[in-house]
């Protein structure tokens, strides 16, 4: 930061932003409020360059939000952008005023001045790889679609359990397309009793269902049903007719999203090595060589932890994933607890990574059993398993090597 001549603090807002310009000595030049429009942001950046009279690379911008349209505009302009945790900003604010007052203009000044004096507390923000950006957006969209799919499937299951619970023996989750096709043809108990064996057999063949025969399906559909009050069957039929089209749409979108994610991963695998200085294309090959890492875990790691992976930052990565515990020590009292403040998507990825590796990797299973024998609970043992994987991953990324199970089997058996 010795070559930085000007510091800019931006207090981000949904409709407007407060911008403060501070020189290298800490003197405030001016504080402005700009609207969240392309024209206003462009005018503000031009004003900063005009006031500074230095190249953009000698101007540092401090902000809380590490991504967004405003950040992209600053990076495209050539400014050096740094992000800070809002909790740290709150502590910096106390250093500038003890009255507890807070407003956007003061926060912009605090951001600029704190970057000038405590640059080590800020994280640099760089332009991300375009494929990584797409991976992040599509993976989050896939998570939303998965949640919506589960909600709709549970609603359908609830309606079937209300009227014809016998049919749930064929598909307990009510989440398979062949069952939806069956209910589309016959949504009510009366129509289900009219189904012929040939019709059901054709439907099962069309969806390649081999675990059930047409006779089994008909036996379930024609079994005695619960007695119900007048109007219940009609209400359930109406609900089913409303839920089924939405389920089919969400299911189709999930498939499209999954295919697009796989295509992006393939682009990373096939990209020439010299196409990216950080080498995400090589990172994915190393990541996918680890036991327990499937498509979803790999996508989540590359999308949500692109910065720590690119910088090979083990401590930052384990903190973001929630595998690093938090320690509170005072005198003789020392308390170690699970980290709650972390990226929730990375936490779920860590859980599934650890669970799958314990199931399919003998070394991880031995390490897990050793931790359980020491008295560790299931969750803590899984976090330790993933923490071990992160140490291995960082070493592999630094040396550009793929995973070799033989190198770590002995250490795992010894409980290392």
C-alpha positions in Angstrom: 0.0 0.0 0.0 3.0 2.3 0.0 2.3 3.4 -3.6 -1.3 4.3 -2.9 -1.9 8.1 -3.0 -5.7 8.3 -2.4 -8.2 6.2 -0.5 -11.9 6.0 -1.3 -14.5 4.8 1.2 -17.9 3.7 -0.2 -20.8 3.0 2.1 -23.0 0.9 -0.1 -26.8 1.3 -0.2 -29.6 -0.1 -2.2 -30.7 3.2 -3.7 -27.7 5.5 -3.1 -24.1 5.4 -1.9 -21.9 7.6 0.2 -18.4 8.2 -1.2 -15.5 9.8 0.8 -12.1 10.7 -0.7 -9.1 10.8 1.6 -5.5 11.5 0.8 -2.4 9.7 2.0 -2.1 11.9 5.1 -5.7 11.2 6.2 -7.2 14.6 5.2 -10.7 14.4 3.8 -11.1 15.9 0.4 -14.9 15.6 -0.1 -17.8 13.4 0.8 -20.5 12.8 -1.9 -23.8 10.9 -2.1 -24.4 9.2 -5.5 -27.4 7.4 -6.8 -27.3 3.8 -7.8 -27.4 4.4 -11.5 -24.9 3.7 -14.2 -24.6 7.5 -15.1 -24.1 8.5 -11.5 -21.5 5.9 -10.8 -19.6 6.8 -14.0 -19.6 10.5 -13.1 -18.4 9.7 -9.6 -15.4 7.6 -10.8 -14.5 10.3 -13.3 -14.6 12.8 -10.3 -12.3 10.6 -8.3 -9.8 10.4 -11.1 -10.0 14.2 -11.7 -9.4 15.0 -8.0 -6.6 12.4 -7.5 -4.6 13.2 -10.7 -2.9 9.9 -10.4 -3.2 6.5 -12.3 -6.2 4.4 -11.1 -3.8 1.8 -9.7 -2.7 4.3 -7.1 -6.2 4.7 -5.8 -7.6 2.2 -3.2 -11.3 1.7 -2.6 -12.7 0.3 0.6 -16.2 -1.2 0.8 -18.1 -3.8 2.9 -19.7 -5.7 0.0 -17.1 -7.7 -1.9 -19.2 -8.0 -5.1 -21.9 -6.2 -7.0 -22.3 -3.7 -9.9 -20.4 -0.9 -8.0 -17.5 -3.2 -7.3 -17.4 -4.3 -10.9 -17.3 -0.6 -12.1 -14.4 0.1 -9.8 -12.4 -2.9 -10.9 -13.0 -2.1 -14.6 -11.9 1.4 -14.0 -8.6 0.0 -12.6 -8.9 0.9 -8.9 -7.6 -1.4 -6.3 -10.6 -2.6 -4.3 -10.6 -4.0 -0.7 -13.4 -5.4 1.3 -13.8 -5.5 5.1 -16.1 -7.4 7.4 -19.0 -5.3 8.7 -18.1 -6.3 12.3 -14.6 -5.0 11.9 -16.0 -1.8 10.4 -18.1 -1.4 13.6 -14.9 -1.6 15.6 -13.1 1.0 13.4 -16.1 3.3 13.8 -15.7 3.2 17.6 -12.1 4.4 17.1 -13.3 7.5 15.2 -16.3 8.4 17.5 -17.2 7.3 21.0 -20.7 8.7 20.9 -22.1 5.7 19.0 -23.4 7.9 16.2 -23.7 6.3 12.8 -24.5 7.6 9.4 -23.6 6.8 5.8 -21.2 9.7 5.3 -19.3 8.9 8.5 -19.1 5.2 7.5 -17.6 6.2 4.2 -14.9 8.2 5.9 -14.2 5.4 8.4 -13.8 3.0 5.6 -11.3 5.2 3.7 -9.3 6.1 6.8 -9.2 2.6 8.1 -7.9 1.3 4.8 -5.2 3.9 5.0 -4.1 2.9 8.6 -5.1 -0.8 8.8 -4.8 -2.3 5.4 -4.0 -5.7 6.8 -7.6 -6.0 8.1 -9.0 -5.7 4.5 -9.2 -8.4 1.9 -8.3 -7.5 -1.7 -11.0 -8.0 -4.3 -10.0 -9.1 -7.8 -11.9 -9.6 -11.0 -13.1 -13.2 -10.9 -12.9 -15.7 -13.7 -16.1 -15.5 -15.8 -16.7 -19.2 -15.6 -16.4 -19.1 -11.8 -19.0 -16.2 -11.7 -21.4 -18.3 -13.8 -20.8 -21.3 -11.6 -21.7 -19.3 -8.5 -24.9 -18.0 -9.9 -26.0 -21.3 -11.3 -25.1 -23.2 -8.2 -27.2 -20.8 -6.1 -30.0 -21.1 -8.5 -29.8 -24.9 -8.3 -30.0 -24.7 -4.5 -33.1 -22.6 -4.8 -34.7 -25.0 -7.3 -33.8 -28.0 -5.0 -35.6 -26.3 -2.1 -38.6 -25.5 -4.2 -38.7 -29.0 -5.6 -38.6 -30.5 -2.1 -41.4 -28.2 -0.9 -43.7 -29.1 -3.8 -43.0 -32.8 -3.5 -43.8 -32.6 0.2 -47.1 -30.9 -0.6 -48.0 -33.6 -3.1 -47.1 -36.3 -0.6 -49.2 -34.6 2.0 -52.2 -34.6 -0.3 -51.7 -38.3 -1.3 -51.3 -39.3 2.4 -54.6 -37.5 3.1 -56.6 -39.5 0.7 -54.7 -42.5 -0.8 -51.7 -43.3 1.4 -51.3 -46.8 -0.2 -49.9 -45.1 -3.3 -47.0 -43.8 -1.3 -45.6 -47.3 -1.0 -44.8 -47.1 -4.7 -42.9 -43.8 -4.3 -42.5 -42.6 -0.7 -41.2 -39.2 -1.6 -43.7 -38.4 -4.3 -40.8 -37.0 -6.2 -40.5 -39.2 -9.3 -41.9 -38.3 -12.8 -43.6 -41.6 -13.4 -45.8 -41.0 -10.4 -46.7 -37.5 -11.6 -47.6 -39.0 -15.0 -49.8 -41.5 -13.3 -51.6 -38.8 -11.2 -52.0 -36.6 -14.3 -53.9 -39.4 -16.0 -55.9 -40.4 -12.8 -55.7 -37.7 -10.0 -58.8 -39.0 -8.2 -59.5 -42.4 -6.5 -62.4 -43.0 -8.9 -60.3 -42.4 -12.0 -57.5 -44.5 -10.5 -59.9 -47.5 -10.2 -60.7 -47.2 -13.9 -57.1 -47.6 -15.0 -56.4 -50.7 -17.1 -53.4 -52.9 -16.8 -52.3 -52.0 -20.4 -52.4 -48.3 -19.6 -50.3 -48.7 -16.4 -47.8 -51.0 -18.1 -47.3 -48.6 -21.0 -46.7 -45.8 -18.5 -44.1 -47.8 -16.6 -42.3 -48.8 -19.8 -42.3 -45.2 -20.9 -40.5 -44.1 -17.7 -38.3 -47.3 -17.6 -39.6 -48.4 -14.2 -38.7 -52.0 -13.6 -39.0 -52.3 -9.8 -42.8 -52.3 -10.1 -45.1 -54.3 -12.3 -48.5 -53.1 -13.5 -50.3 -55.5 -11.3 -48.4 -54.1 -8.2 -49.4 -50.6 -9.1 -53.1 -51.5 -9.7 -53.2 -53.5 -6.4 -52.2 -50.3 -4.6 -54.5 -48.1 -6.5 -57.5 -50.4 -6.1 -56.9 -51.1 -2.4 -59.6 -49.9 0.1 -59.2 -46.2 0.9 -59.9 -44.3 4.0 -63.4 -42.9 4.4 -63.5 -39.2 4.0 -66.0 -36.4 4.3 -67.9 -35.1 1.3 -65.8 -32.7 -0.8 -62.4 -33.9 0.4 -61.8 -36.0 -2.7 -62.6 -33.0 -4.9 -60.4 -30.7 -2.9 -57.4 -33.1 -3.0 -57.9 -33.6 -6.7 -57.8 -29.8 -7.3 -54.7 -29.5 -5.2 -52.9 -32.3 -7.1 -53.8 -30.7 -10.4 -52.3 -27.4 -9.2 -49.1 -29.0 -7.8 -48.2 -31.3 -10.7 -47.5 -28.7 -13.4 -45.2 -26.8 -11.0 -43.4 -29.9 -10.0 -42.7 -30.7 -13.7 -41.5 -27.2 -14.4 -39.1 -27.1 -11.4 -37.9 -30.6 -12.2 -37.1 -29.6 -15.8 -35.3 -26.5 -14.7 -33.2 -28.5 -12.2 -32.1 -30.8 -15.1 -31.2 -27.8 -17.3 -29.3 -26.2 -14.5 -27.4 -29.4 -13.8 -26.4 -29.7 -17.5 -25.2 -26.1 -17.6 -23.1 -26.6 -14.5 -21.5 -29.7 -16.0 -20.8 -27.9 -19.2 -19.0 -25.1 -17.2 -17.0 -27.6 -15.3 -16.0 -29.3 -18.6 -14.9 -25.9 -19.9 -12.6 -25.5 -16.8 -11.2 -29.0 -17.4 -10.6 -28.4 -21.1 -9.2 -24.9 -20.9 -5.4 -24.6 -21.7 -3.3 -24.2 -18.7 -1.8 -20.8 -19.7 -5.3 -19.3 -20.2 -5.6 -18.3 -16.5 -2.8 -17.3 -14.2 -4.6 -18.7 -11.2 -5.2 -22.0 -12.9 -8.8 -22.9 -11.8 -8.8 -25.4 -14.7 -6.0 -27.3 -12.8 -7.7 -26.7 -9.4 -10.8 -28.6 -10.5 -8.7 -31.6 -11.6 -7.0 -31.7 -8.2 -10.2 -31.1 -6.3 -12.1 -33.9 -8.2 -9.4 -36.4 -7.5 -10.2 -36.3 -3.8 -12.5 -39.0 -2.4 -16.0 -37.8 -1.6 -15.9 -34.8 -4.0 -18.7 -35.0 -6.5 -20.2 -32.5 -8.9 -22.1 -30.5 -6.3 -19.2 -30.3 -3.8 -16.8 -29.3 -6.5 -19.1 -26.6 -7.9 -19.7 -25.2 -4.4 -16.0 -25.1 -3.6 -15.0 -23.4 -6.8 -17.9 -20.9 -6.7 -18.0 -20.0 -3.0 -14.3 -20.4 -2.1 -12.7 -19.1 -5.3 -10.5 -16.6 -3.4 -9.0 -18.9 -0.7 -8.4 -21.6 -3.3 -6.7 -19.2 -5.7 -4.5 -17.8 -2.9 -3.9 -21.3 -1.3 -5.1 -19.8 1.9 -5.8 -22.8 4.3 -6.8 -20.7 7.3 -9.3 -18.6 5.4 -10.8 -21.6 3.6 -11.4 -23.5 6.8 -12.9 -20.5 8.5 -15.3 -20.0 5.6 -16.3 -23.6 5.6 -16.8 -23.7 9.4 -14.3 -26.4 10.1 -12.0 -24.1 12.1 -13.3 -24.0 15.7 -13.6 -20.7 17.7 -11.6 -20.4 20.9 -12.5 -18.3 23.9 -9.7 -18.2 26.6 -9.6 -16.0 29.7 -7.3 -16.9 32.5 -7.5 -20.6 33.2 -10.8 -20.9 31.3 -10.6 -22.1 27.7 -13.6 -22.9 25.6 -13.5 -24.4 22.1 -16.8 -24.4 20.2 -18.1 -24.9 16.6 -17.8 -21.9 14.3 -21.2 -20.5 13.6 -20.2 -17.6 11.4 -19.3 -19.1 8.1 -20.6 -19.6 4.5 -23.7 -21.9 4.9 -23.3 -23.4 1.4 -19.7 -24.3 2.1 -20.7 -25.8 5.5 -23.2 -28.1 3.7 -20.5 -28.9 1.1 -18.1 -29.8 3.9 -20.7 -32.0 5.6 -21.5 -34.0 2.4 -17.8 -34.2 1.5 -16.9 -35.6 4.9 -19.8 -38.0 5.0 -19.1 -39.4 1.5 -15.4 -39.7 2.1 -16.0 -41.7 5.3 -18.3 -44.0 3.4 -16.0 -44.6 0.4 -12.4 -43.9 1.6 -10.9 -46.4 4.0 -8.3 -43.9 5.3 -11.0 -41.4 6.1 -13.2 -44.1 7.7 -10.2 -45.1 9.9 -9.6 -41.5 10.9 -13.2 -41.0 11.7 -13.4 -44.1 13.9 -10.3 -43.0 15.8 -11.9 -39.6 16.5 -15.1 -41.2 17.7 -13.1 -43.5 19.9 -11.5 -40.4 21.6 -15.0 -39.2 22.4 -15.7 -36.8 19.6 -19.3 -36.5 18.5 -20.3 -37.2 14.9 -20.4 -33.6 13.7 -17.0 -32.7 15.3 -15.5 -35.9 13.8 -16.8 -35.1 10.3 -15.4 -31.5 10.6 -12.0 -32.9 11.6 -12.1 -35.3 8.6 -12.9 -32.4 6.3 -10.2 -30.2 7.9 -7.7 -33.0 7.2 -8.9 -33.0 3.6 -8.4 -29.2 3.4 -4.8 -29.6 4.5 -4.2 -32.2 1.9 -5.9 -30.1 -0.7 -3.8 -27.1 0.0 -0.6 -29.1 -0.3 -1.8 -30.6 -3.6 -2.7 -27.2 -5.0 0.7 -25.7 -4.1 2.5 -28.6 -5.8 0.0 -29.2 -8.6 -0.3 -32.9 -7.8 -3.4 -35.2 -7.8 -4.5 -37.2 -4.8 -2.6 -40.4 -4.1 -4.3 -42.5 -1.5 -1.2 -44.5 -0.6 0.6 -41.4 0.7 -2.0 -40.8 3.4 -3.3 -44.2 4.3 -0.6 -44.9 6.9 -1.1 -41.5 8.6 -4.9 -42.0 8.8 -4.5 -45.5 10.3 -2.3 -43.9 13.0 -5.0 -41.3 13.7 -2.9 -38.4 12.4 
